[in-house]
Amino acid sequence: MNYDYNSNVRPEEMKRITTPALAAEFIDEQIAALRAQIGDKKVLLALSGGVDSSVVAALLIKAVGKQLTCVHVNHGLLRKGEPEQVISVFRDQMKANLVYVDAVDRFLDKLAGVAEPEQKRHIIGAEFIRVFEEEARKLKDISFLAQGTIYPDILESKVGVKAHHNVGGLPEDLNFELVEPVRLLYKDEVRVVGKALGLPDSMVFRQPFPGPGLGVRCVGAITRERLEAVRESDAILRDEFYKHGLDEKVWQYFTVVPDFKTTGITDGKRTYAWPVVIRAINTVDAVTAEPYELNFAFVQKLVARITSEVPGVNRVLWDVTPKPSATIEWE
C-alpha cells in the first residue's frame, strides 16, 4: 500500500479494506511504520474499550510491545462488564502494560445534582482529561500519544481532527507527538482489521456508544441507584438481542431510565418505581434514523426480564420515534 497515513486526505487509489488478506497487508505495513516512527521511545494510549482505541492498542502491542502503556479510566459510566473485558483482553491475554484507574467516585461526585445534559457532557469530558493528565505525569519519558482517530473524524471537522476526540485538550507542556495508525480508515475497515488482529467479536463489533457513556442514558441528575438500573437493563437488552440474532440487524440498541417514577404493583403490593425505555434504531449515517420494528412477543420477554430482574423498576416503555423529530440518544 505505502500510503502517507499522517495525511488528512485518504488517497483515491487506496483500496477499501474488506478482506482478511487486505487487513493483513495493512497490519504488516502499519507495524513497520510504527516501529520506524516510535523507535525505542515510549508511547501512551487512552484505552476506552471501543473498537478504534482497541485496534490501535493491538497494533502497537505487535509493533513495540512493552514500550506501550495503556491507561483505562473507569468513570463509572461504562456498560456492565466492559472494564473487566478491557483488563482480560489487554493485560491478561495480550500482556500489555495496562494502568487501570478506578475513578468512579471521583466522576459521580462531580456529577451529583447536575441535570443539564451539556453540563454533564462537559464535566465528564473535562474530568477525563484531568485524570489522564495525572496518569501521564506519573509515567516517565513518554514521547508519543496514540489515538484512535479514524477518517470520519477528519471529514467531520473543518480544521482537522475534532478537538474533543479522545484526549484532545491536554496541557501544552505534555508535548507528545501523535501516533494515529487508523486515521485513514473508515469504521467498517477498522472492524475488519480488529478481527484480523484477533480481538473478540464483542469488542470488534461493539455498537456505537456515546462519549459520556451511560451518563446521558441516566436522564437528568445522575444517582448511583438509577445508573445501576440503566446498566442492568442495558445488559439484559444486549443479552436478549444477542440470543435472538438481532445484534447483527440493529445498528444501535440501548435502554434509558428517566428521572421520574410511576406507580405499579409487585407481589400484590403498590410500588413507586422508575420506567425503563427501550430504544432500537437503524441508520446509515446517524443523520437520520428509523426505529427497528421489534416482534411484540420479544418485547414482552424484555418487559418480563427487566421488571423482574432490575431493582427499582416497574414499567417498560418502547421509544419508536424516528430522527427527526427525536435524536438517537435522549440527551
N, C-alpha and C positions, 0 to 999 in steps of 0.2 A: 504493500500500500504506500508507505513512505510519504505520508501527508504531514503538514505542519499542524500538530494538534494544539499548538498555542494560539492558532489563528482564531479570529472571531467569525470567520466565514467558512462554511463547510464547502469543500471543493465539489463542483458539479459532477465530476467523474468518480467521486467516492462511492463505492458500492454500498448498498444498504445491507447491514449485517443480519441475515435471515437464517443462516445455517450454522451448524456446529463447526464446519470447516472454515467459514469466514470468521467466526468468533475466535477460533484457534489461531488464525493468522493475525487477527487484531491483538490478541493476548501476547503472542510472541513479540510482535513489533513494540507493544507498549512496555513489556518487561525490559527490552533493550533500551528504549528511550528513557525510562525511569532510572535505570542504572546509570545512564550517561548524564542525566540531569542532576541526580542526587549524589552520585559518587559514594564517598564514605561518610557523608553527613547524616544528620538525624531529621526525621520528618514526623509531624504531628497531625492527627486526624480526629475530628469530632465525629464519632460513630453513633448514628441515631438508631440503626437497625433497619432503616429504609433501604430500598434496593440500590439507590445511587451511591450512598456512602459505603454500603456493604461491598459493592463491586469494586470500588476504589480501594477499600481495605484489602480485599482478596488479591487484587493486582499488586499492591505494594508489598504484601507478605511474600508473594512469589518473587518479586524483584529485589527487595532489600531486607527482607526478614526482620531481624531484631532492631534494625535501625528505625523502624516504625513504632510509634507509640499511639495507641488509640485511646481516646477519652470518651466514655459513655456516661452521660449525665441522666440520671433518673430523677425527673422533676415531679413524679407522681401523677403525670397526666398521660402515661403510656397505656396501651391496651394490656389486658391480662396476659401474663407470660412473656411479654416482649423483653424486659431486661434480662430474664433468665435465659432466653434464647440467644441474645447477643453474647452473653458470657459463655454459654455452652459452645456456640459455633466458633467464636474467635479465640477465646482463651483456652478452652479445653480441647477443641478439635484442631484448630489452625495454629495453636501455640503462639498467639500474638501477645505482644506487650499490651495489656489492656488495663487501663485505670478506670475503675468503676466508682462513680461519685453518687452517693445517696444524698440527694438534695431535696427530698420530698418535703420535709418540714419547712425548709427554707422557702420553697416556692409557694406552698399552700398558706403559710403565714403571711407572705407578701400579698396574696390574692384574697385574703379574708375580707369579706364585706364589699368587694369590688364587683359591681353588677354590669357596668357598661362594657360591651364586647370589645371595642377598640382599646379601651384602657387595659382590659385583661390581656389582649394580644401584646400590647406594648410592654407590660410588666413581665410577661413570660419571655419575650424576646430579649429584653434588656438584662434580665436576671441570668438568662442562659449565657450571654456574652460575659457577664461578670464571673460566673462560675468557671467558664472555660479559660478566661484570662488568669484566674487564680491558679488553676491547674497547670497552665502553660508556664507560669513564672516559677513553679516548683521544679520544673524539668530543666536540665542543663543542656546548653549547646544545641538547641533546636534551630535549624536553619530553614526548614520548609514547612509550609502549611498545606496539607492536602484537602481538597474539597470535592464534593460530588456534583459539581456544576455539569449540567447537560445542555444540549444545543437549544431546546426550547427556552431555557433560562436566558440565553443570549438573545434569542429572537424577540422575546417579550420585553426587553429593556432597550430604551432609546440610547443609553450610554454604555452599553456592555452588560456585564453580569449585574443582576439585581443587588442592590445594596444590602437587602435583608437576607439574601440567600446564605444558608449555612451559618458561618460565624463572621459575616461581614460586620464591621463596626468595632473590631479590636483596636486598642490604642496603637498609635503610630510607632511607639518605641519598641513594640513587638514586631520587629521588622522582618517578617517571614517572606520568603519567596514562595509563590503559589505553585502547587502541583495539581493539575486538573486533567487526569488522563481520559475522562469520558466526555469532555466538553463539546466534542463534535458529534456525539451520538444522540439519537432520539431514544425515548423511554423504551420502546419495544426492542431496540438494539441492545440497550443496557441489560434487559432481561435475558436476551439470548447469550450475552457474554457471561452474565451471572450463572446461568445454567451450565455453561461450559467450564466455569471455574469450580463447579461442584457445590455451590451454595444451595441450601434446602429450598424446595418449591415455596414453602410458606414465607420465605424471605424474598425470593426472586419475584414471585407473583403477588406480593403484598399490595393490596388495593391502596389507592391514594389516601393519604392521612394528613390532616391539617397540621401546620407547624406548631400551633398551640395545643395540639393533641386533644384529649378529652375535655380540655378546659372550655372549648366552645360548644361542647355537646352536653355539658352541665350548665344549662341556661341560667343566666343571672349570676348572683353571687355564689361562688363555689363553696359547698360544705363537704366534708370528708364522707359523710354518710351518703349523700346524693351522688358524689363522684364514684363511690363503690357500686351504687345502683347502675350507673352508666357502664362501668367496667364489666360487671357481672352480666348484665343484659346483652351487652355487645358480644361477650364471649359465647353466650347461648345462641345468638343470631348467627355468628360466624360458624359455630359448630353445626347448626342445622342447615345452613347454606352449603357447607362442605358435604355433609351427608347426602343431600339431595342433588348434588351436582350443579347447584346454582352459582357457586363461586366463580365458575368459568363463563357464566352467561350474563352476570350483572356487573357493571363497571364499578359501582360503589354501593355499599350497604352498611348501615350502622343504626345505633339507637341514640335517642336524645331523652334526657329527663328534665322537663321544665320545672321552674321554681314555683309550683303550686301543688296543692293536694286536692284529692277528690274523696267522696265517701264511697264505701264499699262494704262487702260482707265476706268474712273469712271464718269458717267453722261456726257459722251461726251468730257471729258477733260483728258489730259495726266497726269498720276501720276508717281511718282518715289517712290516706297514703298518696304517694306520687303516681302519676301515669308514666308509662314508657312509650315513646313514639318510635315506630319503625320507619326507616327511610331506605328505599332501594331504587336506584336510578341508573339509566343508561345514557351515555353521551359519547360524542365523537371528540369534541374539543373543549368540553366544560363550559362553553359559552351559552349553549342551550342544553337542556336535559329533559328527559321524559321518565315518568315513573315506570318501573317494571311491574307488569301485572302478575302478582303472586297468586298461586292457587289458594282458594279460600280455606280448604282443609289444612293446608300448610300453615296459613296464618293462624288458624285455631290451635295448631300444635305449638306455635310460638307463644301464643297467649297463655296456654296451659303451663308451659315450662317457665316463662318469665314470672307469671303471677304466683307460682308455687315455689320457685327457687330463689327469687331475688327479694331480700328483706326490704320492707318499706314500700312495696309496690302493690297496687290492687287493680290496675287498669292498663290496657294496652291499646294504643291508637296507631293507625296506619296513615302516614302522610303520602297522599297521591298527587301532590301539587307539582306541576312542571316548572321548569325555569325558562323564561319568566312565567309567572309572576314571583315565584319564590326563588331564593338562592338554593344551592345544593345543601350547604350547611345551614343550621338555624341561627348561627351568629357569625 
